[in-house]
Amino acid sequence: MHYSGMLGSAAREAASSAALFGVRLNILSEVLGTQAALEALRSLGEYTNRYFNAIGGFSARHSRDEILTIFPRKTIEEARKLVADYSRDLERGVIDHIRDIASANSVEATCFDIHIHAGVTEISPEDTIDEIIEKGRAKQEIISTYRCDFGGNDQ
């Protein structure tokens, strides 16, 4: 399936971009348990969708730990700025919730890092969803790192 089929003919005429977000759930699963880690990802997905829907983007969970966001009619430079703004706003939007989940599920002091990755890429109307995901994966880099120490420190 081509993403432009979901947007109609206007998408074929304008520049568009996408971002593939990822968070490594294996560490969260080991520390918090599978259910809490999945709740953390659900929270991240909901926040991402709300955040980018407000500016005309749309997001969907692609895999266990990846979220794909399409930015119709946004250049790659505009998409990079949106992702940078998202990264700065992320702590207030979802990281605090993940801390709460971790605190509720941790018996003893726990410390771990949360790394949010993003790969921002230009896309064309002919690209399939799988091609967009591969382009995003090829460009992924860490956009946010949060160190959570539930013994008393947040860094």
C-alpha positions in Angstrom: 0.0 0.0 0.0 1.2 3.5 -0.8 0.8 6.1 1.9 -0.6 8.6 -0.6 -3.6 6.4 -1.2 -4.7 7.4 2.3 -4.4 11.1 1.6 -5.8 11.5 -1.8 -4.5 13.3 -4.9 -3.2 16.4 -3.0 -0.5 14.3 -1.4 0.9 13.5 -4.9 1.6 17.2 -5.6 3.3 18.3 -2.4 6.6 17.5 -0.6 6.0 15.1 2.3 8.2 13.6 5.0 8.0 10.9 7.6 9.6 10.0 10.9 10.1 6.5 12.4 10.2 6.7 16.2 11.6 3.8 18.3 12.1 3.0 21.9 13.9 -0.1 23.0 11.5 -2.0 25.2 13.7 -4.9 26.1 15.4 -2.9 29.0 12.0 -1.6 30.2 10.6 -5.1 30.0 13.5 -6.5 32.1 13.2 -3.8 34.7 9.4 -3.2 34.8 7.9 -6.3 33.4 6.3 -6.8 30.0 2.9 -5.3 30.8 4.4 -2.1 32.2 6.7 -1.7 29.2 3.8 -2.1 26.8 1.8 0.5 28.8 4.8 2.8 28.5 4.8 2.3 24.7 1.0 2.8 24.5 1.5 6.1 26.3 4.2 7.1 24.0 2.1 6.2 20.9 -0.9 8.1 22.2 1.2 11.2 22.9 2.9 11.0 19.5 -0.4 10.7 17.7 -2.0 13.7 19.7 1.1 15.8 19.2 1.4 15.4 15.5 -2.3 15.3 14.7 -2.5 18.9 15.9 -0.2 20.0 13.1 -1.7 17.7 10.3 0.5 14.7 10.7 -0.7 11.2 11.6 1.0 8.4 13.5 0.5 4.7 13.8 2.3 2.0 15.8 4.2 -0.1 13.3 5.8 -2.8 15.4 6.3 -3.6 19.1 8.6 -0.7 19.6 8.2 1.6 16.5 5.8 4.4 15.6 5.6 5.8 12.1 4.5 9.4 11.6 3.7 10.9 8.2 4.0 14.6 7.7 1.9 15.5 4.6 3.0 18.6 2.8 6.0 19.1 5.1 9.6 19.3 3.8 12.3 17.4 5.4 13.6 20.5 7.1 10.1 21.2 8.5 9.8 17.6 9.7 13.2 17.8 11.4 12.1 20.9 13.3 8.8 19.2 14.3 10.7 16.2 15.6 13.1 18.4 17.6 10.2 20.3 19.1 8.5 16.9 19.9 11.7 15.7 21.6 11.8 18.8 23.9 8.2 18.5 24.8 8.3 14.7 25.3 9.3 14.8 29.0 6.2 16.7 30.0 4.0 14.6 27.8 5.0 11.0 28.4 8.3 10.6 30.3 6.6 11.6 33.5 4.0 9.0 32.9 6.6 6.3 32.3 8.3 7.3 35.6 5.0 6.8 37.3 4.6 3.4 35.8 8.1 2.5 36.8 7.7 3.7 40.3 4.5 1.7 40.7 6.1 -1.4 39.4 9.5 -1.2 41.1 10.0 -2.7 44.6 13.5 -1.4 45.0 15.5 1.5 43.6 15.8 1.1 39.9 17.8 3.0 37.4 17.6 2.7 33.6 17.8 4.9 30.5 15.0 5.6 28.0 16.4 6.3 24.5 13.9 7.6 22.0 15.2 7.2 18.4 13.9 8.9 15.3 14.7 8.7 11.6 13.4 11.6 9.5 13.2 11.1 5.8 11.7 12.5 2.6 9.0 10.4 1.0 7.4 10.2 -2.3 3.8 9.3 -3.3 5.2 6.1 -4.9 6.8 4.9 -1.7 5.1 1.9 0.1 4.8 1.9 3.8 7.6 -0.7 4.0 9.9 1.5 2.0 9.1 4.5 4.2 9.9 2.4 7.3 13.2 1.2 5.8 14.2 4.8 4.9 13.4 5.9 8.5 15.3 3.0 10.0 18.4 3.9 7.9 18.4 7.4 9.4 17.5 6.7 13.0 19.5 8.4 15.7 18.8 9.1 19.4 16.8 12.2 19.8 16.2 12.0 23.5 17.7 10.2 26.4 16.2 10.2 29.9 18.0 8.6 32.8 15.5 7.5 35.4 16.8 6.6 38.8 13.9 5.8 41.1 16.2 5.8 44.1 15.8 9.6 44.0 17.4 11.2 40.9 16.2 12.2 37.5 18.8 13.4 35.0 
